[in-house]
Amino acid sequence: MSAPVSTPMPFAVIAEFHTPADVMHAAEQVRDAGYRRWDVHTPYPVHGLDAAMGLKNSMVGWFTFLGGVTGFSTGMLMIWYMNGFDYRIVVGGKPLFSPMFPFPVSYELTILFASFATLFGMLFLNRLPKLYHPILKSRRFTSGATHDKFFIVIETADPKYSASETRKLLEAAGSKHIEIVED
Amino acid sequence: MSASAEKLSVQVAPPPVELERQPLVLNKRSLAWISDHIAGIAEGKTPTWWWPAFLISASVMLMMFTMIAYLISTGVGVWGLNQPAAWAWDITNFVFWIGIGHAGTLISAILFLLRQKWRTSINRSAEAMTLFAVVCAGTFPVVHVGRIWFALYPGYLIPFPNSNVIWPQFRSPLLWDVFAVSTYGTVSLLFWYTGLVPDLATMRDRAKTKIRKFLYGFFALGWTGSNRHWSNYEKAYLLLAGLSTPLVLSVHSVVSFDFAVSVVPGWHTTIFPPYFVAGAIFSGFGMVLSLLIPLRTLCHLEDVITTRHVELMCKVILATGSMVGYAYGMEFFIAWYGGNPYELYAFKNRAFGPYWWAYWSMITCNVISPHLFWSKKIRTNMLLVWIIAGFVNVGMWFERFVIIVTSIHRDYLPSSWGYFRPTYVDVLTFVGSFGLFCTLFLLFMRFLPVIAIAEVKGVTPQADPHHPLGGAGGHH
């Protein structure tokens, strides 16, 4: 593939902060300024940041619930099919199928399927795995975001983005270092 | 501020010294220190003690594989199992190892739901211990049939269609056990991996070589610490903890059904599920302490795994040890009160029959030794704690041996009485399983962060945006 020779497009502006309190106050300002395509990157989950960013409650629970329901029905159906339909064995004169004896296995399968659904649901909602992300090209970002620094990233694709205004907002919010990351 | 204003404002006195909690990370360590120090264990030069430890563990592990190869090539006759004790050594080891795993899940799931923040320093290694213990446990039921290829196909363990068109019989607790243990292993792995993702991203961003960058990067799935991601991640973590809690309680309950659902005197008791779960947590914490006390010294983790952490684990051992002691007493009481002569005989035989030595070893290790932890002096002496934790491990192995072997070595008719003796193959296979366990743990600590870096950062005072420290500070 021949790469077209052109100047790389700016992807986002990233602003570094040194404390969780600073980044939280800055996030509140970015939220109130009405940005949509932006994010805060922190080395650990900072409590209260969801509200500061205006995020809604996560939807992962629905995946868990559906996974659990699937698991329980799979267990019950499998055991009914195997022991009550396809190859009937009478054990101790007990009924060929009842909701009791398949319960332990169905219970385990509920948990098994729900756990898979939780993990994969979380990855789906986060659009992971993602093996390339432009901000990982910034040395400043990679040496801080998973270590001890806090970053606000505002994408240039945001309708409110303006090279001067956005930078001004982040500077006023107390950022220690601002840089542009290219796509 | 004027004098009158000072009078009006509310004065909050600091809590009295005796009520102040010891911090979870000592010496006011900074966020940077936490990732540098913990990631450093897996990044730095291999410590000198690691190689001898690894070589010994790997040799012991090879011994286990040799014994298994001998078993499979020759037949199950190389073990000491025979009538009447057709279940003895291998299932004892299986229950022992599965029980060890329970502490890991208790720490990662139940303590998480109970908001016990001290769990963050120990959950990663305890969960790794769970996984490796499940690997050791799983070995025994798979190899005990001799011809192991039948375990999968034609499917006496996992329901696969086979040439005789017969399905497994789902009324049997043994089949419940297959599902319980395999679900347990799988969900523990998922939970452990979910917790690892942010730390793998830390490792990726710190990696110096291409291959490390690629491997950590691959398994970190492109994690960037985005708060939109953290929001889903934390919910998923909470849900996994919520799923693992009923799971861990069910696994050892189902293991106990293997015995309790039968009609063998000494096994057929309703106290088994809670008693097995308490015993599992008891033994698991014993193993966690056996691993973490050397680890914290060798890797200089005293600021993260503090004396307070060790003390709290000792208290869990004390609580669960007391439950186990109560269960031993209650079993005897019911054996007498139930009025079933066979039941009473089984218990008398347990304590005073030919296996009296196993019974009293169990009582000494499990009922007496944990009560030493009432003393704060003992709880804070690392060497003593390590020794007592060893006693707990030994005692819990004996407990399973006592329950299993003493209940079946004398059948109803004296003509079917016997005395089970393990062969050298039995003994070396069990000893070898410790080699497998230690090898896996040593590899884990060389390649992955032994402590959940992101979670420990989250429990430091400067991590809280509302803390007066304002998020700054900490010593490097």
Interface residues (C-beta under 8 A of the other chain):
Chain A: H18 T19 P20 A21 D22 V23 M24 D39 V40 H41 T42 P43 Y44 P45 V46 H47 G48 L49 D50 M53 L55 N57 S58 M59 V60 G61 T64 M78 I79 M82 N83 D86 Y87 I89 V91 K94 F101 P102 P104 V105 Y107 E108 L109 I111 L112 A114 S115 F116 T118 L119 G121 M122 L123 L125 N126 L128 P129 K130 L131 Y132 H133 I135 L136 T142 S143 A145 T146 H147 D148
Chain B: S30 L31 A32 S35 P159 V165 I166 W167 P168 Q169 F170 R171 P173 L175 W176 F179 A180 T183 T186 V187 L190 F191 Y193 T194 P198 A201 T202 R204 D205 R206 G217 F218 L221 G222 W223 T224 G225 S226 N227 R228 H229 W230 S231 N232 Y233 E234 K235 A236 L239 L240 L243 S244 P246 L247 S250 V254 F257 A454 E455 K457 G458 Q462 A463 D464 P465 H466 G470 G471 A472
